[in-house]
């Protein structure tokens, strides 16, 4: 079985009753909905900063989504969900 993109974040959002869906048109983004609140995590310069920063950096100054790896940084999900408005 293959790993879903941003699986750890998607699973955490879904476990709380929310959704996380990819928006491929226009400016690429991930929409996160939870308890009637929303966050649009937009693509910027080779990465999705709001999402990628939840993961552990592989390099000192990450600039691309491939510069991150699992596991998630401790507290990352709570910090991400705090951005929902």
Secondary structure, DSSP 8 states (H G I E B T S, - for coil): ----TTHHHHHHHHHTT-EEEEE-SSS-EEEEEETTEEEEEE-BTTB-HHHHTTEEESSTT--SGGGEEEEE-TTHHHHHHTT--
